[in-house]
Amino acid sequence: MHSMPKIAVFGCGYWGKNHVRTLAELGALACVVDRDENLAKEIAAKHGVEVRDAQSVFTDPAIDAITMALPAQHHAETARQAFAAGKHVFAEKPIALDVADAQSMVDAAQKANRVFMSGHILCHHNAFRAILKLIKDGALGDIKYVQSHRLGFGKFHNKFDAVWDLAPHDLSLILSVAGASPTHVDAVPVSVTDGQTDCAHIHLAFDNDMKGHVFVSRHSAYVERRFSVIGTKASVVWDDMEQDWNKKVTLHKHDVARDNDVWHFAKEDGESIPCQAGMALTDELQHFIDCIRDNRQPLTDGRQGLEVVKILNLAVG
């Protein structure tokens, strides 16, 4: 497919409306679908498209794909119907709440030979792309440890705890660095108020001797969005709270060695790695469009979404 694919957006709520706006800007928006008819009409009118129901989208050969920003418990059934109808699918994180549903989505995509992309937006951020380039170029040496901190106050809601709401971002980043599934998952969940997990440490181990650690909290008095990759030659830190794009990513070269019982260690001053300012959602949805056009596997494919759901279920259930 070389022409612009036409994409229907399922879910016009908090995040779905951003899908609608972005796809409209990219020239790919076909229509919107939402159970709230008034909301759907309002969003559709802003962008000059129709409000449709799900079945009419599935049976319309002019619509090539759907994006879903629905409550996660509705993703699997919607995706299976879409794949059966020959549509490509983009599902926001988490792609499902249980492993069986996530696996069924991956299987349905494979059977239909359709593109299935997971909405792990930070993997499409220019800062993360800069980190991946440093890794590929060998600037860090052998990767030994990756840690990610995502802390703040809120959101509090009934369906998702802090792990399910926040950790998918960090897990997708670590999986992208590792290029493999973890061999071991351990977690320490903490409840502060009402029995739900408000804070958690998640530990991951991989076959290549790499370790990963995620710390998430929705009950923190301070805000932190920091991702670090530590190698044998250098470490790199992405501070997403930094407003200057040319200061978001910092490389720290180091040298550590031991001669018998004598340690030698030194660290150079941090080197800022320039990053081009960008809109991660625009880049992410453009990537989905490109994968449909070129019939290729997304960087954050359905299998990564499945792996994230597996880890979440192992971590806290």
C-alpha positions as CSV (number, residue, x, y, z in Angstrom):
1,M,0.0,0.0,0.0
2,H,1.5,3.3,-1.1
3,S,-1.5,5.7,-0.7
4,M,-2.4,7.2,2.7
5,P,-4.2,4.6,4.7
6,K,-7.6,5.6,6.3
7,I,-7.7,5.0,10.0
8,A,-10.7,4.9,12.4
9,V,-10.2,6.0,16.0
10,F,-12.0,3.9,18.7
11,G,-12.3,5.9,21.8
12,C,-12.4,9.8,21.9
13,G,-11.7,10.3,25.6
14,Y,-8.6,11.6,27.5
15,W,-6.0,10.1,25.2
16,G,-8.1,9.1,22.2
17,K,-8.8,12.7,21.3
18,N,-5.1,13.1,20.7
19,H,-5.2,10.2,18.3
20,V,-8.0,11.9,16.4
21,R,-6.2,15.3,16.2
22,T,-2.9,13.8,15.2
23,L,-4.3,11.4,12.5
24,A,-6.3,14.4,11.2
25,E,-3.1,16.4,10.9
26,L,-1.4,13.5,9.2
27,G,-4.3,13.2,6.7
28,A,-5.2,9.7,7.7
29,L,-8.3,10.1,9.9
30,A,-11.4,8.3,8.5
31,C,-13.9,8.5,11.3
32,V,-14.4,8.2,15.1
33,V,-16.2,5.6,17.2
34,D,-17.2,6.1,20.8
35,R,-20.0,4.9,23.1
36,D,-20.6,8.5,24.2
37,E,-22.5,9.8,21.2
38,N,-22.3,13.4,22.2
39,L,-18.6,13.3,22.7
40,A,-18.1,11.5,19.4
41,K,-20.1,14.1,17.5
42,E,-18.2,17.0,19.1
43,I,-14.8,15.5,18.3
44,A,-15.9,14.5,14.8
45,A,-17.2,17.9,14.0
46,K,-13.9,19.5,14.9
47,H,-12.2,17.5,12.3
48,G,-14.8,17.1,9.6
49,V,-15.3,13.4,9.8
50,E,-18.2,11.0,10.5
51,V,-19.2,9.2,13.7
52,R,-19.5,5.5,12.9
53,D,-20.3,2.4,14.9
54,A,-17.8,-0.4,15.2
55,Q,-19.5,-2.9,12.8
56,S,-19.8,-0.4,10.0
57,V,-16.1,0.3,10.3
58,F,-15.2,-3.4,10.2
59,T,-17.3,-4.0,7.1
60,D,-16.1,-0.9,5.2
61,P,-13.3,-1.8,2.7
62,A,-12.3,1.9,2.5
63,I,-11.0,1.8,6.1
64,D,-7.6,0.2,6.4
65,A,-6.9,0.3,10.1
66,I,-8.1,1.3,13.6
67,T,-6.4,2.8,16.7
68,M,-7.8,1.9,20.1
69,A,-7.7,4.1,23.2
70,L,-10.4,2.2,25.0
71,P,-10.5,0.8,28.5
72,A,-8.0,-2.0,28.2
73,Q,-10.5,-4.7,29.0
74,H,-12.2,-3.9,25.7
75,H,-9.1,-4.0,23.5
76,A,-8.9,-7.7,22.8
77,E,-12.4,-8.3,21.5
78,T,-12.3,-5.2,19.4
79,A,-8.9,-6.1,18.0
80,R,-9.9,-9.7,17.1
81,Q,-12.9,-8.4,15.2
82,A,-10.8,-5.8,13.4
83,F,-8.2,-8.4,12.4
84,A,-10.9,-10.8,11.2
85,A,-12.2,-8.0,9.0
86,G,-8.7,-7.4,7.5
87,K,-7.9,-4.2,9.4
88,H,-4.5,-3.2,10.9
89,V,-4.6,-2.4,14.6
90,F,-2.8,0.1,17.0
91,A,-3.6,-0.6,20.6
92,E,-2.7,1.8,23.4
93,K,-1.0,0.5,26.5
94,P,-1.6,-1.8,28.1
95,I,-2.9,-3.8,25.2
96,A,-4.9,-6.1,27.5
97,L,-5.3,-6.9,31.2
98,D,-4.5,-10.6,31.0
99,V,-2.0,-12.7,29.1
100,A,-4.6,-14.8,27.3
101,D,-6.3,-11.8,25.8
102,A,-3.0,-10.3,24.8
103,Q,-1.9,-13.5,23.2
104,S,-5.1,-13.8,21.3
105,M,-4.5,-10.4,19.8
106,V,-1.0,-11.4,18.6
107,D,-2.3,-14.7,17.2
108,A,-5.2,-12.9,15.4
109,A,-2.8,-10.4,13.8
110,Q,-0.5,-13.2,12.6
111,K,-3.4,-15.2,11.2
112,A,-4.7,-12.2,9.3
113,N,-1.2,-11.0,8.3
114,R,-2.0,-7.5,9.5
115,V,0.1,-4.9,11.3
116,F,-0.3,-4.9,15.1
117,M,1.4,-2.1,17.0
118,S,1.5,-1.4,20.7
119,G,1.2,2.2,21.9
120,H,4.4,2.5,23.8
121,I,5.0,6.1,23.0
122,L,8.3,6.8,24.7
123,C,10.0,4.3,22.5
124,H,9.3,6.8,19.6
125,H,10.7,9.8,21.6
126,N,13.7,11.5,20.0
127,A,15.6,11.2,23.3
128,F,15.2,7.5,23.4
129,R,16.3,7.3,19.7
130,A,19.4,9.1,20.7
131,I,20.1,6.6,23.5
132,L,19.6,3.7,21.1
133,K,22.1,5.2,18.6
134,L,24.7,5.5,21.4
135,I,24.1,1.9,22.3
136,K,24.4,0.8,18.6
137,D,27.5,2.8,18.1
138,G,29.1,1.1,21.1
139,A,29.5,4.3,23.2
140,L,28.4,2.6,26.3
141,G,30.2,-0.7,26.0
142,D,28.4,-3.8,27.2
143,I,25.0,-2.9,28.7
144,K,24.8,-4.2,32.3
145,Y,22.0,-2.3,34.0
146,V,18.9,-0.2,33.0
147,Q,16.9,1.8,35.5
148,S,13.8,3.9,35.1
149,H,12.1,6.1,37.6
150,R,8.6,7.5,37.1
151,L,7.3,9.3,40.1
152,G,4.6,11.9,40.8
153,F,1.4,12.5,42.7
154,G,-1.7,10.9,40.9
155,K,-3.6,9.7,39.0
156,F,-5.9,7.8,41.3
157,H,-8.7,5.8,39.8
158,N,-10.4,2.5,40.3
159,K,-9.3,0.4,37.4
160,F,-5.5,0.8,37.3
161,D,-3.0,0.9,40.1
162,A,0.3,2.6,39.8
163,V,2.0,-0.4,38.2
164,W,-0.6,-0.9,35.5
165,D,-0.9,2.8,34.8
166,L,2.7,3.9,34.8
167,A,5.1,0.9,34.4
168,P,4.2,-0.1,30.8
169,H,6.2,3.0,29.6
170,D,9.3,1.9,31.4
171,L,9.0,-1.8,30.7
172,S,8.7,-1.1,26.9
173,L,11.9,1.0,27.1
174,I,13.8,-1.7,28.9
175,L,12.6,-4.4,26.6
176,S,13.7,-2.3,23.6
177,V,17.2,-1.9,25.0
178,A,17.4,-5.6,26.0
179,G,16.0,-6.9,22.7
180,A,14.8,-10.0,24.6
181,S,12.3,-11.2,27.2
182,P,13.3,-11.3,30.9
183,T,14.1,-14.6,32.4
184,H,13.1,-13.4,35.9
185,V,10.6,-10.9,37.3
186,D,10.3,-9.8,40.9
187,A,8.4,-6.9,42.4
188,V,7.9,-5.1,45.7
189,P,4.4,-3.4,45.6
190,V,3.5,-0.8,48.3
191,S,0.0,0.5,49.2
192,V,-0.2,3.8,50.9
193,T,-4.0,4.5,51.1
194,D,-6.6,2.1,49.9
195,G,-5.2,-1.3,49.2
196,Q,-4.1,-0.6,45.6
197,T,-0.5,-0.5,44.7
198,D,0.6,3.1,44.9
199,C,4.4,2.5,44.6
200,A,6.4,-0.4,43.3
201,H,9.9,-1.6,42.5
202,I,10.1,-4.1,39.6
203,H,13.3,-6.1,39.0
204,L,14.1,-7.8,35.7
205,A,16.9,-10.2,34.7
206,F,17.9,-11.2,31.2
207,D,19.9,-14.0,29.7
208,N,22.6,-11.7,28.5
209,D,23.4,-10.8,32.1
210,M,21.6,-7.4,31.8
211,K,19.5,-6.4,34.8
212,G,16.6,-3.8,34.8
213,H,14.9,-1.9,37.5
214,V,11.7,0.1,37.4
215,F,10.5,2.4,40.2
216,V,7.0,3.8,39.8
217,S,4.9,5.9,42.3
218,R,1.7,7.9,42.2
219,H,2.2,8.9,45.8
220,S,5.4,10.9,45.5
221,A,5.9,14.4,46.8
222,Y,8.3,15.1,44.0
223,V,8.2,14.5,40.2
224,E,10.9,12.4,38.5
225,R,11.0,11.0,34.9
226,R,14.5,9.6,34.6
227,F,15.8,6.7,32.4
228,S,19.4,5.5,32.7
229,V,21.4,2.9,30.8
230,I,24.7,1.8,32.4
231,G,27.4,0.1,30.4
232,T,31.0,-0.9,30.9
233,K,32.4,2.2,29.2
234,A,29.8,4.9,30.0
235,S,26.3,5.6,31.2
236,V,23.6,7.7,29.6
237,V,20.8,9.5,31.4
238,W,17.5,10.8,29.9
239,D,15.8,13.4,32.2
240,D,12.4,14.0,30.6
241,M,11.7,16.8,33.1
242,E,14.4,18.8,31.4
243,Q,12.8,21.4,29.1
244,D,15.8,22.0,26.9
245,W,15.9,19.2,24.3
246,N,19.7,19.5,24.0
247,K,20.0,18.8,27.7
248,K,17.6,15.9,28.0
249,V,20.2,13.2,27.3
250,T,23.6,13.2,29.0
251,L,26.5,10.8,28.4
252,H,28.8,10.1,31.3
253,K,32.0,8.3,30.3
254,H,33.7,6.3,33.1
255,D,36.6,4.0,33.7
256,V,36.6,1.5,36.5
257,A,39.2,-1.2,37.0
258,R,40.6,-3.3,39.9
259,D,44.3,-4.3,40.2
260,N,44.2,-6.9,43.0
261,D,42.7,-5.0,45.9
262,V,43.3,-1.6,44.5
263,W,40.4,0.1,42.6
264,H,41.0,2.7,39.9
265,F,37.9,4.7,38.9
266,A,37.2,8.0,37.1
267,K,34.2,9.7,35.5
268,E,34.3,12.5,32.9
269,D,32.0,15.5,33.0
270,G,28.6,14.8,31.4
271,E,28.4,15.4,27.7
272,S,25.0,16.7,26.4
273,I,23.7,14.7,23.4
274,P,21.7,17.0,21.1
275,C,18.1,15.9,20.4
276,Q,15.8,17.4,17.9
277,A,12.5,18.6,19.4
278,G,9.6,16.6,18.3
279,M,6.1,15.2,19.0
280,A,6.4,11.6,20.1
281,L,2.7,10.8,19.3
282,T,3.0,12.2,15.8
283,D,6.1,10.2,15.2
284,E,4.5,7.1,16.7
285,L,1.4,7.3,14.5
286,Q,3.4,8.1,11.5
287,H,5.4,5.0,12.1
288,F,2.1,3.0,12.3
289,I,1.2,4.5,8.9
290,D,4.6,3.7,7.4
291,C,4.4,0.1,8.7
292,I,0.9,-0.3,7.0
293,R,2.2,1.2,3.7
294,D,5.4,-1.0,3.7
295,N,3.9,-4.1,5.3
296,R,6.7,-4.2,8.0
297,Q,6.9,-5.0,11.7
298,P,6.6,-2.0,14.0
299,L,9.3,-1.1,16.5
300,T,6.8,-1.6,19.3
301,D,4.9,-4.5,17.9
302,G,2.1,-6.6,19.4
303,R,4.6,-9.1,20.8
304,Q,6.2,-6.3,22.9
305,G,2.7,-5.4,24.2
306,L,2.2,-9.0,25.1
307,E,5.5,-9.2,26.9
308,V,4.6,-6.1,28.9
309,V,1.3,-7.6,30.0
310,K,3.1,-10.8,31.0
311,I,5.5,-8.8,33.2
312,L,2.7,-6.8,34.8
313,N,0.9,-10.0,35.7
314,L,4.0,-11.6,37.1
315,A,4.8,-8.4,39.1
316,V,1.5,-7.7,40.8
317,G,-1.2,-9.7,39.0
